[in-house]
């Protein structure tokens, strides 16, 4: 009779999923344009140990924003093409984290929500949004126009694309870095038509929300207030952006799978 083989001790043991997720690195990504007042008020509240990288993409500030970022030791990238979506596109090759947190340094994003946002992502989500309209949260920065627009677009995205958002438009969110490429957010063609039609450059958040819903990705929200801005000028283009985002919501019913 052949003796039984001894159990192998050299078999590759893969770490459990929680161990992999706990080692994921995080980049705090901040697009800036003349945000010095907000940066000075908000950034001292961002503790360095919370994230592995703070990356500032500056769109040509003339008020000392870039110089402040450099003095603080943040990674600084000078944006080449105009428009907030290009801040994200140009940042991609410089992002060191597996998780990207997009953050507004004008005071609208509460720094103390960064750790719970990261912990939620480490539960295995593709994206986690800090919702201004979830139960228990509210916006102090909204006026009636922006409040109406944010709720309207969120409802349309939910209705047309099967989403379950309370806030599909906000910048403050975390997502897996590969998501940007998986959803073709790096492609000019994803935005070109609406930008030509309405003579503007749009952000990525509405399309990110739309395509995450269409792909039925694993996303969720945590409640988070939106304080009034601490500094900087509001750069919202109500008519142009509103028209472009409405075009996106409707167009995506028929294209991109």
C-alpha positions as CSV (number, residue, x, y, z in Angstrom):
1,X,0.0,0.0,0.0
2,X,1.3,3.4,-0.9
3,X,1.9,5.7,2.0
4,X,-0.3,8.8,2.1
5,X,1.4,12.0,0.9
6,X,2.2,14.6,3.5
7,X,0.2,17.8,3.4
8,X,1.9,20.5,1.4
9,X,3.1,23.5,3.4
10,X,4.3,25.6,0.5
11,X,0.8,26.2,-1.0
12,X,0.3,29.9,-1.8
13,X,-2.1,31.3,0.8
14,X,-3.9,34.4,-0.4
15,X,-4.7,37.0,2.2
16,X,-8.4,37.5,3.1
17,X,-10.3,40.2,1.3
18,X,-10.4,42.4,4.4
19,X,-6.6,42.3,4.6
20,X,-6.2,43.4,1.0
21,X,-8.7,46.2,1.4
22,X,-7.1,47.4,4.6
23,X,-3.8,47.9,2.7
24,X,-5.3,50.1,0.0
25,X,-3.7,53.4,-0.3
26,X,-5.7,56.7,-0.5
27,X,-5.1,59.9,-2.5
28,X,-6.9,63.1,-1.5
29,X,-7.3,64.9,-4.9
30,X,-8.1,68.6,-4.8
31,X,-8.7,70.7,-8.0
32,X,-8.0,74.3,-7.2
33,X,-8.4,77.7,-8.8
34,X,-7.8,80.7,-6.5
35,X,-8.7,78.9,-3.3
36,X,-6.1,80.4,-0.9
37,X,-8.6,81.5,1.8
38,X,-10.3,78.2,1.9
39,X,-7.0,76.3,1.8
40,X,-5.7,78.3,4.8
41,X,-8.9,77.7,6.8
42,X,-9.6,74.0,5.9
43,X,-6.3,72.2,5.2
44,X,-4.9,72.5,8.8
45,X,-7.8,70.2,9.7
46,X,-6.7,67.5,7.3
47,X,-4.3,65.2,9.2
48,X,-1.5,63.8,7.2
49,X,-1.9,60.3,8.6
50,X,-5.4,60.0,7.2
51,X,-4.2,59.6,3.6
52,X,-1.2,58.4,1.8
53,X,-1.0,61.4,-0.7
54,X,-2.4,64.9,-1.0
55,X,-2.5,65.9,-4.6
56,X,-3.4,69.5,-5.6
57,X,-4.1,70.1,-9.3
58,X,-4.0,73.9,-9.8
59,X,-5.8,75.5,-12.7
60,X,-3.6,78.6,-12.8
61,X,-4.3,80.3,-9.5
62,X,-3.0,83.9,-9.1
63,X,-3.7,84.3,-5.3
64,X,-1.0,82.1,-3.9
65,X,-2.9,78.8,-3.8
66,X,-0.1,76.9,-5.6
67,X,2.6,78.4,-3.5
68,X,0.7,77.5,-0.3
69,X,0.3,73.9,-1.5
70,X,4.0,73.7,-2.2
71,X,4.9,75.1,1.2
72,X,2.8,72.5,2.9
73,X,4.6,69.7,1.1
74,X,1.6,68.6,-0.9
75,X,2.1,67.0,-4.4
76,X,1.4,69.8,-6.8
77,X,0.5,69.6,-10.5
78,X,0.0,72.6,-12.8
79,X,-3.1,71.9,-14.9
80,X,-2.5,72.3,-18.6
81,X,-6.0,72.3,-20.2
82,X,-8.8,74.5,-18.9
83,X,-11.8,72.8,-17.2
84,X,-12.3,70.9,-14.0
85,X,-12.6,67.5,-15.7
86,X,-9.1,68.0,-17.1
87,X,-7.8,68.4,-13.5
88,X,-8.9,64.8,-13.0
89,X,-7.7,63.5,-16.3
90,X,-4.2,65.1,-15.9
91,X,-4.0,63.9,-12.3
92,X,-4.5,60.2,-13.1
93,X,-0.9,59.3,-13.8
94,X,0.2,61.1,-10.7
95,X,-2.2,59.5,-8.3
96,X,-0.5,57.0,-6.0
97,X,-3.6,55.7,-4.2
98,X,-5.9,52.8,-4.9
99,X,-8.7,55.0,-3.6
100,X,-9.3,58.5,-4.8
101,X,-11.1,61.1,-2.6
102,X,-12.2,64.2,-4.5
103,X,-12.3,67.1,-2.1
104,X,-13.2,70.8,-2.3
105,X,-10.8,73.0,-0.3
106,X,-13.3,75.9,-0.3
107,X,-15.0,74.8,2.9
108,X,-17.8,72.8,1.4
109,X,-16.2,69.5,2.3
110,X,-15.8,68.6,6.0
111,X,-12.3,67.2,6.5
112,X,-13.3,65.1,9.5
113,X,-15.4,62.9,7.3
114,X,-12.3,61.6,5.5
115,X,-11.6,58.7,7.9
116,X,-15.2,57.3,7.9
117,X,-15.3,57.7,4.1
118,X,-12.1,55.6,3.8
119,X,-13.4,53.0,6.2
120,X,-16.6,52.7,4.2
121,X,-14.6,52.1,1.0
122,X,-12.6,49.4,2.7
123,X,-15.9,47.5,3.2
124,X,-15.5,46.7,-0.5
125,X,-17.5,49.5,-2.3
126,X,-16.6,50.8,-5.7
127,X,-17.7,54.3,-4.7
128,X,-18.9,56.1,-1.5
129,X,-20.6,59.5,-1.7
130,X,-20.8,62.1,1.1
131,X,-24.4,63.1,0.6
132,X,-25.7,66.5,1.5
133,X,-29.3,65.3,1.3
134,X,-29.1,62.0,3.2
135,X,-31.0,61.7,6.4
136,X,-29.4,63.9,9.0
137,X,-27.4,66.0,6.6
138,X,-28.0,69.4,5.0
139,X,-26.4,72.0,2.8
140,X,-25.6,75.5,4.1
141,X,-24.2,76.5,0.7
142,X,-27.3,75.8,-1.4
143,X,-29.5,78.6,-2.7
144,X,-32.9,77.7,-4.2
145,X,-31.4,77.3,-7.7
146,X,-28.7,74.9,-6.7
147,X,-30.9,73.0,-4.3
148,X,-33.5,72.5,-7.0
149,X,-30.9,71.5,-9.6
150,X,-29.2,69.0,-7.4
151,X,-32.4,67.3,-6.4
152,X,-33.8,67.4,-10.0
153,X,-30.7,65.8,-11.5
154,X,-30.4,63.2,-8.8
155,X,-34.0,62.2,-9.3
156,X,-33.5,62.1,-13.1
157,X,-30.4,59.9,-12.8
158,X,-32.3,57.6,-10.5
159,X,-35.3,57.4,-12.7
160,X,-33.5,57.1,-16.1
161,X,-30.6,54.9,-15.0
162,X,-31.7,52.9,-12.1
163,X,-29.7,54.7,-9.5
164,X,-30.4,54.9,-5.8
165,X,-28.7,58.2,-4.9
166,X,-29.8,61.0,-2.6
167,X,-26.9,63.2,-4.0
168,X,-25.6,62.3,-7.5
169,X,-23.9,65.7,-8.1
170,X,-21.5,66.3,-5.2
171,X,-17.7,66.4,-5.6
172,X,-17.0,64.9,-2.1
173,X,-16.8,61.2,-2.7
174,X,-14.4,58.3,-2.8
175,X,-13.9,55.8,-5.6
176,X,-11.6,53.1,-6.9
177,X,-9.0,54.7,-9.2
178,X,-9.6,52.1,-12.0
179,X,-13.2,53.2,-12.1
180,X,-12.2,56.4,-14.0
181,X,-11.0,54.3,-16.9
182,X,-13.6,51.5,-16.6
183,X,-16.3,54.1,-17.1
184,X,-14.5,56.0,-19.9
185,X,-14.3,59.1,-17.9
186,X,-10.8,59.7,-19.2
187,X,-12.1,59.9,-22.8
188,X,-12.9,63.3,-24.4
189,X,-15.7,61.8,-26.4
190,X,-17.6,61.2,-23.2
191,X,-18.1,64.9,-22.8
192,X,-17.4,66.5,-26.2
193,X,-20.9,66.9,-27.6
194,X,-22.4,68.7,-24.6
195,X,-19.4,70.9,-24.3
196,X,-19.6,72.0,-27.9
197,X,-23.3,72.5,-27.7
198,X,-23.3,74.6,-24.6
199,X,-19.8,76.3,-24.8
200,X,-18.5,75.0,-21.5
201,X,-16.4,72.4,-19.8
202,X,-18.2,70.2,-17.4
203,X,-17.2,68.2,-14.3
204,X,-17.1,64.4,-14.1
205,X,-19.4,63.7,-11.1
206,X,-22.7,63.5,-12.9
207,X,-21.4,61.1,-15.5
208,X,-19.6,59.1,-12.9
209,X,-22.9,58.7,-11.0
210,X,-24.8,57.8,-14.2
211,X,-22.4,55.2,-15.4
212,X,-21.9,53.7,-12.0
213,X,-25.6,53.2,-11.8
214,X,-25.8,51.8,-15.4
215,X,-23.1,49.3,-14.6
216,X,-24.8,48.4,-11.3
217,X,-21.7,49.0,-9.4
218,X,-21.4,48.6,-5.6
219,X,-21.9,52.1,-4.3
220,X,-23.4,53.7,-1.2
221,X,-23.6,57.1,0.6
222,X,-22.8,58.4,4.0
223,X,-24.5,61.6,5.3
224,X,-22.4,64.7,5.4
225,X,-23.2,68.4,5.9
226,X,-22.1,70.9,3.3
227,X,-20.9,74.1,5.2
228,X,-20.9,77.5,3.5
229,X,-17.7,78.1,1.6
230,X,-14.8,79.5,3.6
231,X,-13.3,81.3,0.6
232,X,-12.9,81.4,-3.1
233,X,-15.5,82.3,-5.7
234,X,-18.3,80.0,-6.8
235,X,-17.5,78.9,-10.3
236,X,-20.9,77.4,-11.1
237,X,-22.3,78.1,-14.6
238,X,-26.0,77.5,-13.9
239,X,-27.4,77.7,-17.4
240,X,-24.5,76.1,-19.3
241,X,-23.8,73.3,-16.8
242,X,-27.4,72.6,-16.2
243,X,-28.1,72.3,-19.9
244,X,-25.0,70.1,-20.4
245,X,-25.9,67.8,-17.5
246,X,-29.5,67.4,-18.7
247,X,-28.1,66.5,-22.1
248,X,-25.8,63.9,-20.5
249,X,-28.7,62.3,-18.5
250,X,-30.9,61.9,-21.6
251,X,-28.1,60.9,-24.0
252,X,-26.9,58.1,-21.7
253,X,-30.3,56.4,-22.0
254,X,-29.3,55.3,-25.5
255,X,-25.5,55.2,-25.6
256,X,-22.7,53.6,-23.6
257,X,-23.1,50.2,-21.9
